[in-house]
Amino acid sequence: MTAPVPTPASPADWEAAGVRLEVEGELAVVTLCQPKRRNAQSPAMWRALTAIGRELPGTVRVVLLRAEGVSFSAGLDRAMFTPEGIPGEPNFLALAGSSDQELDAAIAGYQDAFSWWRRPDVITIAAVQGHAVGAGFQLALACDLRVCAEDVQFAMRETSLGLVPDLTGTKPLTELVGYSRALEICATGRWVYGKEAAELGLANLVVPAAELEAAARDLAAALLAAPRNAVIETKALLQGAADRSYQEQIAAERAAQARRLRDLAGIGD
């Protein structure tokens, strides 16, 4: 199997891989910046996204994920399916021929680019326009919230390629739309357009394409208006709610509120 490629270490490396980071005080803006390729994703892009998640300043409270061009992301770079592959990267034949441990580690490394968006100390927003296919759909699902343009087109096309969605998208999709609808969307690979995305809960807000950036920034500003620790505690409560019983959840509420009251009174730990 091809030796691991080093994680891109600088903003210039990230941008060369198709991702740009701009920090505006408590707001970080992450931009997919290969519009001519419809922001098709590659392992290099995933390594850049992982590095950005690790390098975010501790002062950042909200992360806005956006994309240049007509499409948010057309999904995985199809060169990964060819015998030639992407230069310097293992193609699918090489991945399939690796050991169980190597294959698991490779996929886990790819997933790192998607999993950090749900971490408790930030709230993440995806501003999604045009196509969000496969890996693009899963990257949007990785975020806490989604603001979508009316022309958005979601699709999970992995099954049509004989694969499964493996970039952390199956759990948030099921939580948002329910098991039956998630199965139907994934197994058929059909398009989910803006109106239906809003009805299903995939989109928190759907706006005209020209208003997408402003709407996403307005949401970010509203999130930044509340005290940081209150938002962090609330996010943790909601994230854990599905795995707790009713009594466990209300106990968690009590504990969180006790921390908040003591913090506000200046007697917290």
C-alpha positions as CSV (number, residue, x, y, z in Angstrom):
1,M,0.0,0.0,0.0
2,T,1.2,3.5,-0.7
3,A,2.9,5.2,2.3
4,P,0.9,7.8,4.1
5,V,1.1,11.3,2.7
6,P,2.1,14.0,5.1
7,T,-0.7,16.3,6.3
8,P,-0.5,19.7,4.5
9,A,1.2,22.1,7.0
10,S,0.4,25.6,5.8
11,P,-2.4,27.7,4.5
12,A,-0.8,27.7,1.1
13,D,-0.8,23.9,1.1
14,W,-4.4,23.8,2.2
15,E,-5.4,26.1,-0.7
16,A,-3.5,24.0,-3.2
17,A,-5.6,21.1,-2.0
18,G,-8.8,23.1,-2.5
19,V,-9.5,24.6,0.9
20,R,-9.0,28.1,2.3
21,L,-9.3,29.3,5.9
22,E,-10.0,32.9,6.9
23,V,-10.4,33.8,10.6
24,E,-12.6,36.8,11.4
25,G,-12.4,37.1,15.1
26,E,-14.8,34.5,16.6
27,L,-15.9,33.4,13.1
28,A,-13.8,31.1,10.9
29,V,-14.7,30.8,7.3
30,V,-13.7,27.6,5.5
31,T,-14.0,27.8,1.7
32,L,-13.9,25.0,-0.8
33,C,-12.0,26.8,-3.6
34,Q,-11.8,24.7,-6.7
35,P,-14.9,25.9,-8.5
36,K,-13.7,24.7,-12.0
37,R,-13.7,21.2,-10.6
38,R,-17.0,21.7,-8.8
39,N,-15.0,21.3,-5.6
40,A,-14.6,17.5,-6.2
41,Q,-13.0,16.0,-3.1
42,S,-9.7,14.1,-2.8
43,P,-7.6,12.7,0.0
44,A,-5.5,15.8,-0.2
45,M,-8.6,18.0,0.4
46,W,-9.5,15.8,3.4
47,R,-6.1,16.1,4.9
48,A,-6.3,19.9,4.5
49,L,-9.8,19.9,6.2
50,T,-8.4,17.8,9.0
51,A,-5.5,20.2,9.5
52,I,-7.8,23.2,9.5
53,G,-9.9,21.6,12.3
54,R,-6.7,21.0,14.4
55,E,-5.3,24.5,13.8
56,L,-8.5,26.5,14.5
57,P,-7.7,29.3,17.0
58,G,-9.3,28.7,20.4
59,T,-11.1,32.0,20.1
60,V,-13.2,30.7,17.2
61,R,-16.8,30.0,18.2
62,V,-18.6,29.5,14.9
63,V,-17.2,28.0,11.7
64,L,-18.9,28.7,8.3
65,L,-18.3,26.2,5.5
66,R,-18.9,27.6,2.1
67,A,-17.9,26.8,-1.5
68,E,-16.9,28.9,-4.5
69,G,-18.7,28.3,-7.8
70,V,-22.0,26.9,-8.9
71,S,-21.7,23.7,-6.8
72,F,-20.9,23.1,-3.2
73,S,-19.2,19.8,-4.0
74,A,-19.7,17.3,-6.8
75,G,-18.4,14.5,-4.5
76,L,-15.4,12.3,-4.7
77,D,-12.9,12.9,-7.5
78,R,-13.7,10.1,-9.9
79,A,-10.0,9.7,-10.7
80,M,-9.9,7.6,-7.5
81,F,-11.8,4.9,-9.4
82,T,-9.3,4.7,-12.3
83,P,-6.3,2.5,-12.5
84,E,-4.1,5.6,-12.7
85,G,-5.7,7.2,-9.7
86,I,-4.7,10.5,-8.3
87,P,-0.9,11.0,-8.4
88,G,0.6,10.3,-5.0
89,E,-2.6,8.7,-3.6
90,P,-3.8,5.1,-3.4
91,N,-6.6,4.3,-5.7
92,F,-9.5,2.0,-4.8
93,L,-7.7,-1.0,-6.1
94,A,-4.7,-0.3,-3.9
95,L,-7.0,0.3,-0.9
96,A,-8.9,-2.9,-1.5
97,G,-5.7,-4.9,-1.7
98,S,-4.3,-3.6,1.6
99,S,-4.6,-5.4,5.0
100,D,-7.7,-5.0,7.1
101,Q,-5.8,-2.8,9.6
102,E,-4.4,-0.6,6.8
103,L,-7.8,-0.2,5.1
104,D,-9.5,0.6,8.4
105,A,-6.8,3.2,9.2
106,A,-7.1,4.8,5.7
107,I,-10.8,5.2,5.9
108,A,-10.5,6.5,9.5
109,G,-8.1,9.1,8.3
110,Y,-10.5,10.2,5.6
111,Q,-13.3,10.5,8.2
112,D,-11.2,12.8,10.3
113,A,-12.0,15.6,7.8
114,F,-15.7,15.2,8.5
115,S,-15.9,14.3,12.2
116,W,-14.4,17.5,13.8
117,W,-17.3,19.7,12.6
118,R,-19.5,18.3,15.5
119,R,-17.0,19.0,18.2
120,P,-18.6,20.7,21.3
121,D,-16.6,23.9,21.4
122,V,-17.8,25.3,18.1
123,I,-21.0,25.5,16.1
124,T,-20.6,24.8,12.4
125,I,-22.8,26.0,9.5
126,A,-22.7,24.7,5.9
127,A,-23.8,27.2,3.2
128,V,-24.8,24.9,0.4
129,Q,-25.5,25.7,-3.2
130,G,-26.0,23.6,-6.3
131,H,-24.8,20.0,-6.2
132,A,-23.8,18.4,-2.9
133,V,-23.2,14.8,-4.0
134,G,-21.8,11.9,-2.1
135,A,-18.9,13.2,-0.1
136,G,-20.3,16.7,-0.7
137,F,-23.6,15.7,0.9
138,Q,-21.8,14.1,3.8
139,L,-19.6,17.2,4.3
140,A,-22.8,19.3,4.6
141,L,-24.3,16.7,7.0
142,A,-21.1,16.9,9.1
143,C,-22.0,20.4,10.1
144,D,-24.4,21.3,12.9
145,L,-26.6,23.5,10.7
146,R,-27.2,23.9,6.9
147,V,-28.3,27.0,5.1
148,C,-29.2,26.1,1.5
149,A,-29.8,27.9,-1.7
150,E,-33.0,27.2,-3.6
151,D,-31.0,25.4,-6.3
152,V,-29.4,22.9,-3.9
153,Q,-29.3,19.3,-5.1
154,F,-28.4,16.7,-2.5
155,A,-27.7,13.1,-3.4
156,M,-26.0,10.1,-1.9
157,R,-24.6,8.2,-4.9
158,E,-22.3,5.8,-3.2
159,T,-24.6,2.7,-3.6
160,S,-24.7,3.3,-7.4
161,L,-21.0,2.8,-7.4
162,G,-21.2,-0.4,-5.3
163,L,-20.1,1.4,-2.1
164,V,-21.6,2.7,1.1
165,P,-21.5,6.3,2.5
166,D,-18.6,6.1,4.9
167,L,-17.6,9.7,5.5
168,T,-19.7,10.0,8.7
169,G,-22.9,10.9,6.9
170,T,-25.2,8.0,7.8
171,K,-25.8,8.9,11.5
172,P,-26.7,12.6,10.9
173,L,-28.8,11.8,7.9
174,T,-30.8,9.2,9.9
175,E,-31.2,11.5,12.9
176,L,-32.5,14.3,10.6
177,V,-34.9,12.4,8.3
178,G,-35.5,9.0,10.1
179,Y,-34.4,5.5,9.1
180,S,-36.9,4.8,6.4
181,R,-36.3,8.1,4.5
182,A,-32.5,7.8,5.0
183,L,-32.5,4.3,3.5
184,E,-34.6,5.4,0.6
185,I,-32.4,8.4,-0.2
186,C,-29.1,6.4,0.1
187,A,-30.3,3.2,-1.7
188,T,-31.9,5.0,-4.6
189,G,-29.3,7.8,-4.9
190,R,-32.1,10.2,-5.9
191,W,-31.9,14.0,-5.8
192,V,-33.3,15.9,-2.9
193,Y,-34.0,19.5,-3.9
194,G,-34.3,22.7,-1.8
195,K,-38.0,22.5,-1.0
196,E,-37.9,18.9,0.1
197,A,-34.6,19.5,1.9
198,A,-36.4,22.1,4.1
199,E,-39.4,19.8,4.6
200,L,-37.2,16.9,5.7
201,G,-35.1,19.0,8.0
202,L,-31.9,18.7,6.0
203,A,-31.9,22.4,5.6
204,N,-32.5,24.8,8.5
205,L,-33.1,27.6,6.0
206,V,-33.6,27.8,2.2
207,V,-33.0,31.1,0.5
208,P,-32.4,32.5,-3.1
209,A,-28.9,31.7,-4.2
210,A,-28.0,35.4,-4.2
211,E,-28.8,35.6,-0.5
212,L,-27.0,32.5,0.6
213,E,-23.8,34.1,1.9
214,A,-25.7,36.9,3.8
215,A,-28.2,34.4,5.3
216,A,-25.4,32.1,6.5
217,R,-23.5,35.1,8.0
218,D,-26.7,36.4,9.7
219,L,-27.1,33.0,11.3
220,A,-23.5,33.0,12.4
221,A,-24.0,36.4,14.0
222,A,-27.0,35.2,15.9
223,L,-25.1,32.3,17.3
224,L,-22.3,34.6,18.3
225,A,-24.7,36.8,20.2
226,A,-25.2,34.4,23.1
227,P,-22.5,33.7,25.8
228,R,-20.1,31.1,24.6
229,N,-20.3,28.7,27.6
230,A,-24.1,28.7,27.5
231,V,-24.0,27.7,23.9
232,I,-21.4,25.0,24.5
233,E,-23.4,23.5,27.4
234,T,-26.6,23.6,25.3
235,K,-25.0,21.9,22.4
236,A,-23.7,19.1,24.6
237,L,-27.1,18.6,26.2
238,L,-28.8,18.3,22.8
239,Q,-26.0,16.1,21.2
240,G,-26.3,13.6,24.1
241,A,-30.1,13.6,24.3
242,A,-30.7,10.7,22.0
243,D,-28.5,8.4,24.0
244,R,-29.9,9.3,27.4
245,S,-33.2,8.2,29.0
246,Y,-35.6,10.9,30.0
247,Q,-34.5,10.8,33.6
248,E,-30.8,10.9,32.5
249,Q,-31.5,13.9,30.3
250,I,-33.2,16.0,32.9
251,A,-30.4,15.1,35.3
252,A,-27.9,16.3,32.7
253,E,-29.9,19.6,32.4
254,R,-29.7,20.1,36.2
255,A,-26.0,19.5,36.2
256,A,-25.4,21.9,33.3
257,Q,-27.6,24.6,34.8
258,A,-25.7,24.3,38.1
259,R,-22.4,24.9,36.3
260,R,-23.9,27.9,34.5
261,L,-25.3,29.4,37.7
262,R,-22.0,29.0,39.5
263,D,-20.1,30.4,36.6
264,L,-22.3,33.4,36.4
265,A,-22.0,34.0,40.1
266,G,-18.2,33.8,39.8
267,I,-17.9,30.7,42.0
268,G,-17.4,28.0,39.4
269,D,-14.4,25.8,39.1
